[in-house]
Amino acid sequence: VRAPPFTRPLRKYCDLTGLPTNYTDPVSGLHYFDASVYQQIKAMSSAAVQKCLAMR
């Protein structure tokens, strides 16, 4: 089956909840869903952030 290339941008998902998101933490690079998840990201250690980024 031949089809043209996919032209819509890929969806981004929250690294903690898995929900669709438009937000990215500028310091860690993690995608987050809302302010409560952002607060959790701010409280995470750098090792935990690296584990989340590795799973992406």
N, CA, C and O atoms as CSV, one atom per row, in Angstrom:
chain,resi,resn,atom,element,x,y,z
A,1,VAL,N,N,0.849,-1.171,0.000
A,1,VAL,CA,C,0.000,0.000,0.000
A,1,VAL,C,C,0.894,1.234,0.000
A,1,VAL,O,O,1.782,1.379,0.841
A,2,ARG,N,N,0.649,2.090,-0.930
A,2,ARG,CA,C,1.418,3.334,-1.005
A,2,ARG,C,C,0.531,4.489,-0.566
A,2,ARG,O,O,-0.641,4.573,-0.931
A,3,ALA,N,N,1.113,5.361,0.213
A,3,ALA,CA,C,0.381,6.524,0.700
A,3,ALA,C,C,1.343,7.704,0.777
A,3,ALA,O,O,2.551,7.521,0.926
A,4,PRO,N,N,0.804,8.907,0.676
A,4,PRO,CA,C,1.686,10.071,0.808
A,4,PRO,C,C,2.204,10.189,2.237
A,4,PRO,O,O,1.625,9.603,3.151
A,5,PRO,N,N,3.277,10.933,2.440
A,5,PRO,CA,C,3.813,11.092,3.797
A,5,PRO,C,C,2.809,11.786,4.718
A,5,PRO,O,O,1.984,12.588,4.281
A,6,PHE,N,N,2.905,11.458,5.980
A,6,PHE,CA,C,2.028,12.030,6.994
A,6,PHE,C,C,2.398,13.496,7.167
A,6,PHE,O,O,3.556,13.802,7.451
A,7,THR,N,N,1.443,14.413,7.003
A,7,THR,CA,C,1.754,15.837,7.036
A,7,THR,C,C,1.350,16.527,8.330
A,7,THR,O,O,1.826,17.629,8.603
A,8,ARG,N,N,0.488,15.918,9.133
A,8,ARG,CA,C,0.099,16.537,10.400
A,8,ARG,C,C,1.218,16.372,11.415
A,8,ARG,O,O,1.891,15.341,11.428
A,9,PRO,N,N,1.431,17.378,12.274
A,9,PRO,CA,C,2.480,17.230,13.297
A,9,PRO,C,C,2.135,16.123,14.281
A,9,PRO,O,O,0.963,15.868,14.557
A,10,LEU,N,N,3.167,15.467,14.809
A,10,LEU,CA,C,2.958,14.396,15.776
A,10,LEU,C,C,2.432,14.964,17.083
A,10,LEU,O,O,2.815,16.063,17.485
A,11,ARG,N,N,1.555,14.220,17.747
A,11,ARG,CA,C,1.012,14.648,19.037
A,11,ARG,C,C,2.070,14.475,20.110
A,11,ARG,O,O,2.867,13.537,20.070
A,12,LYS,N,N,2.069,15.387,21.070
A,12,LYS,CA,C,2.942,15.266,22.234
A,12,LYS,C,C,2.094,14.791,23.397
A,12,LYS,O,O,0.947,15.210,23.551
A,13,TYR,N,N,2.659,13.916,24.214
A,13,TYR,CA,C,1.948,13.367,25.361
A,13,TYR,C,C,2.730,13.659,26.631
A,13,TYR,O,O,3.960,13.702,26.628
A,14,CYS,N,N,1.993,13.857,27.713
A,14,CYS,CA,C,2.585,14.127,29.020
A,14,CYS,C,C,3.472,12.948,29.415
A,14,CYS,O,O,3.062,11.792,29.309
A,15,ASP,N,N,4.678,13.245,29.867
A,15,ASP,CA,C,5.620,12.192,30.250
A,15,ASP,C,C,5.224,11.498,31.542
A,15,ASP,O,O,5.715,10.404,31.817
A,16,LEU,N,N,4.352,12.098,32.344
A,16,LEU,CA,C,3.939,11.479,33.603
A,16,LEU,C,C,2.558,10.843,33.518
A,16,LEU,O,O,2.347,9.764,34.072
A,17,THR,N,N,1.604,11.493,32.830
A,17,THR,CA,C,0.233,10.978,32.803
A,17,THR,C,C,-0.128,10.262,31.509
A,17,THR,O,O,-1.033,9.428,31.498
A,18,GLY,N,N,0.560,10.574,30.426
A,18,GLY,CA,C,0.233,9.976,29.135
A,18,GLY,C,C,-0.881,10.693,28.399
A,18,GLY,O,O,-1.296,10.246,27.329
A,19,LEU,N,N,-1.376,11.797,28.946
A,19,LEU,CA,C,-2.443,12.563,28.312
A,19,LEU,C,C,-1.864,13.500,27.249
A,19,LEU,O,O,-0.714,13.923,27.368
A,20,PRO,N,N,-2.649,13.833,26.203
A,20,PRO,CA,C,-2.162,14.769,25.184
A,20,PRO,C,C,-1.852,16.132,25.813
A,20,PRO,O,O,-2.551,16.571,26.727
A,21,THR,N,N,-0.814,16.791,25.327
A,21,THR,CA,C,-0.410,18.067,25.919
A,21,THR,C,C,0.189,19.013,24.898
A,21,THR,O,O,0.597,18.606,23.810
A,22,ASN,N,N,0.235,20.281,25.269
A,22,ASN,CA,C,0.898,21.306,24.465
A,22,ASN,C,C,2.008,21.997,25.241
A,22,ASN,O,O,2.616,22.939,24.731
A,23,TYR,N,N,2.287,21.555,26.458
A,23,TYR,CA,C,3.228,22.239,27.339
A,23,TYR,C,C,4.524,21.450,27.498
A,23,TYR,O,O,4.509,20.222,27.589
A,24,THR,N,N,5.649,22.172,27.529
A,24,THR,CA,C,6.960,21.572,27.753
A,24,THR,C,C,7.714,22.401,28.779
A,24,THR,O,O,7.781,23.624,28.665
A,25,ASP,N,N,8.280,21.741,29.777
A,25,ASP,CA,C,9.096,22.422,30.779
A,25,ASP,C,C,10.403,22.843,30.115
A,25,ASP,O,O,11.123,21.988,29.600
A,26,PRO,N,N,10.730,24.134,30.113
A,26,PRO,CA,C,11.941,24.580,29.422
A,26,PRO,C,C,13.238,24.117,30.085
A,26,PRO,O,O,14.267,24.026,29.416
A,27,VAL,N,N,13.208,23.825,31.375
A,27,VAL,CA,C,14.425,23.414,32.082
A,27,VAL,C,C,14.720,21.936,31.845
A,27,VAL,O,O,15.838,21.574,31.478
A,28,SER,N,N,13.714,21.082,32.057
A,28,SER,CA,C,13.941,19.635,31.965
A,28,SER,C,C,13.655,19.069,30.575
A,28,SER,O,O,14.209,18.034,30.204
A,29,GLY,N,N,12.799,19.734,29.809
A,29,GLY,CA,C,12.410,19.218,28.504
A,29,GLY,C,C,11.260,18.230,28.560
A,29,GLY,O,O,10.870,17.684,27.529
A,30,LEU,N,N,10.700,17.986,29.760
A,30,LEU,CA,C,9.576,17.064,29.899
A,30,LEU,C,C,8.283,17.732,29.448
A,30,LEU,O,O,8.072,18.924,29.670
A,31,HIS,N,N,7.424,16.944,28.812
A,31,HIS,CA,C,6.093,17.418,28.435
A,31,HIS,C,C,5.166,17.201,29.624
A,31,HIS,O,O,5.244,16.167,30.288
A,32,TYR,N,N,4.279,18.179,29.902
A,32,TYR,CA,C,3.366,18.040,31.036
A,32,TYR,C,C,1.961,18.467,30.649
A,32,TYR,O,O,1.773,19.278,29.743
A,33,PHE,N,N,0.960,17.903,31.358
A,33,PHE,CA,C,-0.446,18.098,31.030
A,33,PHE,C,C,-1.024,19.383,31.613
A,33,PHE,O,O,-1.701,20.130,30.906
A,34,ASP,N,N,-0.767,19.649,32.885
A,34,ASP,CA,C,-1.333,20.833,33.531
A,34,ASP,C,C,-0.423,21.307,34.661
A,34,ASP,O,O,0.668,20.772,34.859
A,35,ALA,N,N,-0.884,22.317,35.397
A,35,ALA,CA,C,-0.058,22.936,36.436
A,35,ALA,C,C,0.295,21.967,37.558
A,35,ALA,O,O,1.388,22.049,38.118
A,36,SER,N,N,-0.606,21.054,37.894
A,36,SER,CA,C,-0.303,20.112,38.977
A,36,SER,C,C,0.827,19.163,38.576
A,36,SER,O,O,1.673,18.825,39.403
A,37,VAL,N,N,0.847,18.739,37.334
A,37,VAL,CA,C,1.934,17.876,36.851
A,37,VAL,C,C,3.233,18.678,36.778
A,37,VAL,O,O,4.309,18.150,37.057
A,38,TYR,N,N,3.130,19.951,36.402
A,38,TYR,CA,C,4.315,20.812,36.352
A,38,TYR,C,C,4.952,20.934,37.733
A,38,TYR,O,O,6.177,20.920,37.854
A,39,GLN,N,N,4.135,21.050,38.765
A,39,GLN,CA,C,4.662,21.122,40.127
A,39,GLN,C,C,5.372,19.823,40.508
A,39,GLN,O,O,6.387,19.852,41.203
A,40,GLN,N,N,4.842,18.685,40.056
A,40,GLN,CA,C,5.498,17.402,40.318
A,40,GLN,C,C,6.852,17.336,39.612
A,40,GLN,O,O,7.826,16.833,40.174
A,41,ILE,N,N,6.910,17.841,38.390
A,41,ILE,CA,C,8.167,17.840,37.642
A,41,ILE,C,C,9.201,18.706,38.356
A,41,ILE,O,O,10.370,18.333,38.448
A,42,LYS,N,N,8.772,19.862,38.859
A,42,LYS,CA,C,9.687,20.758,39.562
A,42,LYS,C,C,10.259,20.106,40.820
A,42,LYS,O,O,11.378,20.421,41.224
A,43,ALA,N,N,9.498,19.198,41.445
A,43,ALA,CA,C,9.943,18.539,42.672
A,43,ALA,C,C,10.810,17.305,42.398
A,43,ALA,O,O,11.405,16.757,43.326
A,44,MET,N,N,10.891,16.864,41.146
A,44,MET,CA,C,11.643,15.657,40.810
A,44,MET,C,C,13.148,15.919,40.828
A,44,MET,O,O,13.602,17.028,40.546
A,45,SER,N,N,13.907,14.884,41.163
A,45,SER,CA,C,15.367,14.984,41.094
A,45,SER,C,C,15.805,14.894,39.631
A,45,SER,O,O,15.041,14.453,38.772
A,46,SER,N,N,17.018,15.308,39.365
A,46,SER,CA,C,17.509,15.260,37.986
A,46,SER,C,C,17.630,13.820,37.489
A,46,SER,O,O,17.472,13.565,36.295
A,47,ALA,N,N,17.907,12.880,38.387
A,47,ALA,CA,C,17.978,11.466,37.989
A,47,ALA,C,C,16.608,10.961,37.550
A,47,ALA,O,O,16.507,10.211,36.579
A,48,ALA,N,N,15.554,11.364,38.255
A,48,ALA,CA,C,14.199,10.953,37.888
A,48,ALA,C,C,13.791,11.570,36.554
A,48,ALA,O,O,13.122,10.924,35.747
A,49,VAL,N,N,14.190,12.812,36.322
A,49,VAL,CA,C,13.897,13.471,35.046
A,49,VAL,C,C,14.588,12.720,33.915
A,49,VAL,O,O,13.985,12.489,32.867
A,50,GLN,N,N,15.840,12.339,34.115
A,50,GLN,CA,C,16.580,11.608,33.087
A,50,GLN,C,C,15.937,10.261,32.781
A,50,GLN,O,O,15.935,9.828,31.629
A,51,LYS,N,N,15.388,9.589,33.799
A,51,LYS,CA,C,14.696,8.314,33.577
A,51,LYS,C,C,13.454,8.523,32.724
A,51,LYS,O,O,13.170,7.724,31.831
A,52,CYS,N,N,12.707,9.597,32.995
A,52,CYS,CA,C,11.511,9.894,32.200
A,52,CYS,C,C,11.881,10.193,30.754
A,52,CYS,O,O,11.211,9.733,29.830
A,53,LEU,N,N,12.941,10.959,30.560
A,53,LEU,CA,C,13.375,11.282,29.204
A,53,LEU,C,C,13.868,10.038,28.470
A,53,LEU,O,O,13.677,9.922,27.260
A,54,ALA,N,N,14.495,9.115,29.180
A,54,ALA,CA,C,14.992,7.884,28.559
A,54,ALA,C,C,13.844,6.991,28.103
A,54,ALA,O,O,13.967,6.273,27.111
A,55,MET,N,N,12.722,7.035,28.832
A,55,MET,CA,C,11.571,6.203,28.461
A,55,MET,C,C,10.847,6.751,27.246
A,55,MET,O,O,10.133,6.010,26.569
A,56,ARG,N,N,11.012,8.012,26.961
A,56,ARG,CA,C,10.340,8.626,25.826
A,56,ARG,C,C,10.894,8.018,24.572
A,56,ARG,O,O,10.477,8.382,23.473
